[in-house]
Amino acid sequence: MVVLSWIERSANSFAGCGMISRLSLAAVALISGQAAFAQNDLSSGENCGESTGENCGESCGESVQPYASLFEGALCDRQYLLGDLGGLRDGAATQGYSFKVSSTQFYQGVASGGISQGFAYAGRNDCLLNVDGEKAGLWEGLFIGLHGETRYGNTINSATGALMPANVAMLFPATNGDVTALTGVKVTQALSEQFVLFGGKINTLDELSQPYAGGRGVDAFMNTGLAFPAAAARTVPYSTLGGGFAVLEGVEPIVSVMVLDTHNTPTTSGFENFFTNGATTVAKLNIPVSIMNRPGHQGIWGTYSTGTYSDLEPTAYFDPNVGPVITTGRQTGSWSMFYSADQALYVDPSNPKRSYGLFTNLGLADNGPSPVRWSANVGLGGSAPVSSRPLDTFGIGYSHVGYSGPVKNLAPVLLPIGNDDAVELFYNIAVTRYFRITPDLQILMPARERTLPPGAQEIDTAVVFGLRGKIDF
C-alpha cells in the first residue's frame, strides 16, 4: 500500500490519496510534471503532518493532530479550507476522483517609474480534477487530468514599460476581461512502469514548470521571464491540442516528446483548425543528478514549429508590437532551444520535501519570426530557511530577455525597443496550510525607452510592488 499526496503542479495540481501501484505512480508523475522539489510543491504543505501529526500549524498557535483522513482537521490544521466536505473528498478518492479548487487574488501596482503609476486588483480561480481510471472502474494505467480556470479584474502589465508581463498568472485564459475556460484536458495511459502516452488539450504552462521557479504565478515568481522560458514564446502555445510520450525513471520523466497544434486555443474547442498552420514539436531530456547527496536536474529542451508567422505577431505570452500596428511578411518555421538546471542546496533531513536551491534557464531562438532572440534567468528559491516556519517559501531571481532583430529594427524611430531585465523577490507566508499571503517586489528595466507621441516621455526603471493571497478550498 502506498499513500500518495499528489505532487502539486509548478502550476498547480491537487491532492489525491489512496493505494496505487508503481505503474500508477509513474503515470501520476507525468501528469504532475516536476518532481517533488518543485517550488509550488514545497508551498503546499501536503507533506507536513499528514500521517505523523507533526506541528505544522504554528501560525495558528495550535499543534496538528493525526487524523484518519488527509482532509480532516481543525480549521487551522486542515489541508483545505473546506476540509473533507462531509466525507465527499475521501469518498471521491476511493472512486478514483481527486479535485482541488483554489482562488488567487492580486493587488499589484507600479510604485515608481514605468509608463504610469498606480495599482490594480485582479484575481483568478483554478479548478483541477484528476481521475484514476482503474479506481473509477475503467482500466489500469489510465489517468485523466482537467484544468479549468477563470480570470477577472485589471492588471498593470501594460504600465511597466516592459514587454514581458509582470503578472503571468493574469494572462490566461485571456489577457483582459472576465473569462472562464477549460484549458487542459489531458489523458495519460501508462503502458509500463517506464513508458506512458498522453494526449488531449495540453496546458503547456503546467508542463513547462521548473523546480524552484515554477508555480504559474500563483505559488512562486510572478514575472513572466522567471515563470516561463521566454525563448519558446513563439513556438509553444499556452493551451492547444496535442499528444506525446514520455520515458520514466522511477517517477520522473527522463525523455519526453510532444507534438502540438500551433494555434493557441484556451477559450475554444473543436478540431476545425487542427494542424492547419503546421505543428510544433517539443522534445526534452531531463537527467536527475545528485551533488553532495542533494538532488537536482540538468535538462536540454528543443522546440520546432512548421507554422507560418509574422515577426511581430502576438504570442500567447506577450505582444511584441507595442507601437502603431506594423505589418510584416510571413515566414515558415521557427525554433528554440534551452538549457535548464536546478540543484538543491539544502534538504531538510526530517522532511525531504522541504528544500531550497538554485535554478537557471538559458534559451536561444531564431532571429525572426521569434520575437525573442535569447533569454536567461537564474535564482534561488524553495522552503524558507526558518525552522519555525516550515510551510513558508521564498524566491529571488533575475531574468533577461533579448528581443530579436525584427522587433528592434521594425519598431518606430520614436519608439525604440531594447531588452527586458527584471529582478523579483517574494516571500510566501503560510497563514495556514490552505491560506498564503505573498508580498512581491519587482525591479524592471523595461525594453521600451519612451512612451508614444505626442508628448513622448522617457520610461524609467519601474518599481512594482504586489500582494498576493491564495486560498485552497
N, C-alpha and C positions, 0 to 999 in steps of 0.2 A: 504494500500500500504506500502510496505517495500522496501527501497533502501538498497541493501546489498553490502558491499565491501567483496568479497570472502576472507575468512580467509586464509592468506598465509601459505603454508605448512611449519615446523621446517626444511623442507626441501625445500620446495618450493611448491607454488601453484600459482594461478594467479587470477587477479581481474575480477569480473563479476558484473553486476548490473541489476536491474530491479525489477518488482513486483513479489514476490513469497509468497507462503503460508507457514504456520508454518510447514506443512509436508515437503515442500521443504527445509526449513531452517534446519530441523533435519537431513535430508539426507546430506545436504551440510556440516554440522558439522562433520559427519563421514568421508566424502571424504576429508575434510580439516584436519582431525586429531585432533590436540590440540585445546584448547580453545583460547580465544582472547589474552591471556597473553603470547603466545609463543614468543621466542626471535626474530625469523625472522618476525613475525607479527609486532613487535614493530619497526623493522628497515625499514619497507616498507613505512611508512608514509602515508598509504592509508586512515587513519582516521584524517588526519590533513588538514583542509581546504577544504575538498571535497564539502561540502554544505554550510559552513559558510563563506568561504573566509578568514579565519584567516591567519595570516602571517606564512607561512611555508618555505619561501624562503630566509631566512636571509643570507645564504651563497652566494646568487646571488645579494644581495643588493636590492631586489625588494619585494614588498608585493604581496601576492596571491590574485587574484580577483575571485569572484564566477563565474562559467561558467555553461552553460546549460548542458554540458556533463562532466562526471567524467574524460574523457580523453583529454579534450581540455585544452588550457592554453598556456601562453608564454613559451619559451624554458626553462626558469629557474623554471617555476611553475608546469609544467605538470607532471603527474604520470609516464608516459613512454616517452622515448626519441622521438619516432616517433608519439606520440600523438594519435589522433583518426584515423590516416591513411585515411584521407579524408572521414570520416564517416563510414569506414569499421568496426571499433570496436563497435560503437553504433548499427549499422545495424545488425551485427552478434549477439550482445547481445539480441536484440529484438527477434531474431530467436532461441535463446537458446544456442548460441555458445560463449564461452569466451576463450581467449587464452593469453598466456604470453611467450615471448622469452627472455632469459637472457644469458649473456656471462660473465664468471668469469675468470680472469687472475691471475696467481700466480708467484711471483718471491721469492723463498724461498731458504735458504741455512744454512748449518752448519758453524757458525762463529768460534767455537772452540770446542774441544773435539770430541766425536763420533769416527767413523771409519775413515772418511776423511772429509776434509773441502772443501767448495765450494758451489756455488749457481746454481740453475737450474730454467728454465722457463717452465711453463705448463699452460694449460687452459682447460676449459670445457664450453659447451653450454647446456642449458636446455630448452626444448620446451614442454609446457604444454597446454592441451586443455581440457575444461570441456563442457559437453553437458547436457543441461536441457531437458529431454525427452519430457515433456509436451509442452514447448515452441517450440520445434523442430517438433511438430506435431505427437508425439508418444503417450505417456500416462503419467498420473500424477505419481509423485514419482520416476520416472526413471532418473538416473544420470549416466553419463559415464565420466571417467577421464583417460586421456592418458598422459604418461611421456616419452618423447624421450630425449636422451642425447648423447653428443659427448665429448670425451676426447682426448687430444693431448699434446705432449711435454714430458718432463722428470721431475722426482721428486728426492728428496733427502731422500725418505723413507728408502732406504737400507743403507744410510750413517750415520745414527744416532747411531747405535748400539742397538736401542730399537726394540723389536718385534712389538709393537704397532706403526703403521704408524703415522707420524707427520702430514700427509695431507690426511684425509679421503676422501675428495672430488675427489682426483685423483685416487682412487682405482676402480672407476666404470665408464663405464660398464666393463672395463678391466684394469688391473694394468699397462699395458705398451702399447705403440703404439698409432696410430690414429684409434679410434674405435667409431662407431656410432651404437646405438641400441635403440629399443623401450622396455624399462624396466618396464613399467607399463601400463596395460590396465584393469581398474577396473570398473565393472558395479555394481551399487548400486540401489536397489529397496526398497523404503520406503513403508512398509505395514501399518504403522500408525505413529503417532507423536512420539511414544516411541520405535518402533521396525523396524529395517532395515536388509536386507540381502545384501550380496555383494559377488562377485567372479570375477575371471579372472586371469590375470598375475599381481601379487602383488609385488609392490616395498616396501619391508619391512622397509627400512631406512626412507621412508616417513611416515610409520605407527608408528614407534617407537620413533619419535621425542618427546623431553621433553621440557616443558616451561622453558625459561631462559637458556637452554643448547643446544637445537636442532638447526637445520639450515643446516644440510648436509655438513658442512664445507665451505659453500659459504656465510652464513649470520652470523654465530657466531663462536664457537670454531672449530678449525681445527684438533686438536689431536683426534685420534680415541677413546681413552679412555674416552674422555669427550663428544663425539658426539654419542656414541653408548654403550649400556650395554654389556661390553666385555664378561661377563659370558654366554651370549646367542650366542656366535660366532659359536659354533659347531652345535647347533640345528636349527638356523634360517638362511636360505639362504638370499642373498640380493634381488634377483628377481626370482620369481618362480610362478608356477600355484597354485591356492588355492581358498578358499572361507570361508565365515563365517557369523556371525550375530552380531548385537550389540543392546543393550538396552540403550535408551537415557533418560536423564532427562533434559528437556529444549532442549538445543542444544549440550549437552555434552554426549559422550558415557560413561556410568557408568560400564556396563559389556560388554565385547566383547570376542568372541572366533573365532579363525581362525584355519583351517586345511590346511597345506601347503605340497606340494611335497618337498622332501628333496634335490632334485637336484637344484643347483644354475645355472639358465639359462638366464642370462641377454642378451646374444647375440644370442640365438637360439629360435626357435619357434616349435610348434608341440607337439604331445602327445605320441611320441614313448617311452619315458622313464617315463611317468607319473606313480608315485607311485611304480616304480619297485624297489626302495630301501626304502620302507616304507613311513611314513608320519610324519610330525611334527604338534603338536597341541600347539597353543599359546593362553593362557587364561589371561584375565586382569580384575581386579577390580579396578576402579579409582573413588574415592569418593571426590567430591568438599567439601572443608572446608573453613571456614571464621574465621580468628583470628583478633580481634580488627577491624572488618569490612573490612578486607583486604583478597582478595581471595587467595586460594591455593588448592592443591590436595594432597591426600595420596593414594598411589596405591600399589597393590601387583600383580606381574606378575609370570606366570609359563609357562615353555615350556617342552615338552617331545617328543622325536623322537624315532620312532621304526626302524630307519635306522641302517645300519651296517657301522662302521667306524674303521679306524686305529688311534692310539693315535697321530701320527704325520701327519695325513692327513691335507692338507691345508684347511682353512676355507675361506669364502668369504672376510674376513677382514684382515687376516694375515696368514703367513705360519710359523708354529712352528718349521719346520725342517730347521734350518739355517746353519747346518754343512753338512758334507758328508751325502748323502741320506741314511736313515736308514729305513728298512722295519720291521714293527711290525705286530703282529697278529691283527685280526679284532674282534670288539665287537659289539653286537647288543644292541641298546638302549642308550640314553643319555638324561640328563635332566638339567634344570637350573631353578632358581627362584630368583626373586629380588624384592626389595622394592624401590619405587620411591616417591619422595615428592618435591613439590615446594610451596613456600609461598611468597607472595608479602610483601615487607617491606614498599613500598611507592607506592601510586596510585595518579596520577595527578587528582585533583578534577574537572578540566575542560575538561579532556580527559581520561577516564578510560582505554583506550588502551595503554597509556603511564604509565609504572610502572617498577620498578626493585625489585628483590627479590632473595631469596636463592633457591638452588636446590640441590638434592642429589640422588644418585642411589647406592644401595648396593646389590651385586649379589653373588650367590653361585651356583656351578655346580659340577657334578660328577668328581671324580679324575681319569679321563680317561674313555672313549675316548675324553672327553672335554679337550682341551689344557689349559683352564683357570679353576683353582680351585675356585678362588673368585676374585671379583673386586669391586671397590668403587670409587665414585667421589663425590665431593662437590664443590660448588662455589657460586658466586654472579654475577648476570648479569641483563640486561634489558636496559631500556631507560637511557641515560646519565643524571645524576642529575644536569644538567646545563640548566637553563630555556631558555637561549638564543640559545640553540642547540636542538630543540625539536625532531629532526629526528635522532640524533646520538644515538648509543648504545655502550655498553661495556660489558666486561666479565672478570672475574678472577676465575680460577678453578684449582683444584688438582685432579689427578687420580692415582689410584694404581691398578695394575693388577698382581695378584699372579698366577703363572703358575702351572700346575698340576704336580704330581709326575712323570708320564711318560715323560713329556717334560724335566724335570730337570735330571731324572735318566738315560734317554737314550741319553742325549747329550754326545758327545765325551769328554773324560777326558781333552783334550786340549782345549775344548770349553765349559766351564761351563756356565750354564744359571741360573740367579737369577730371580728377579721380575722387572717390569717396574714401575717407578714413574715419573710423569710429572706435571709440573706447567705451566699454559698458561695464558697469558694476551693479550687482544685485545681491540681495540677501533675503531668502525665503524664511519668514518667521512662522513656525508651526504653532498656531494658537491651540489647535487640537490636531488629531490625525487627519481630519477631513477639512480643516479650515486653515488657509495660509494667507498671510499678508506679505507683500513684497515691495519694499522701496527699490527703485531702479533709477540709476543715473547714467546718462549717455553724453559723451562729448563728441560732437560730429564736426569734422572738417569737410564741408559739402563740396560736391563736384561743381555745382553751379556757382559762378563767381559774381554774377549780377542778376538783378531782377529784370523783368521785361520792361521795355519802354512803353509809354512815356514815363518820365520820372524814374528812370533806372537807378538803382542804388546797389552799392557793394553788399554782398552777403557775407556776414562774419561767421566765425565758428559758433555753432549752435550748442547751447547747454539745454538738454532735455531731461526733465525730471518726471517720473511716473510712480504711481502707486497702483499695485495690482492686488486684487483679492480673489481667491478661488475657493469654492466650496464643492466637495464631492458629496452628492446626495445618496 
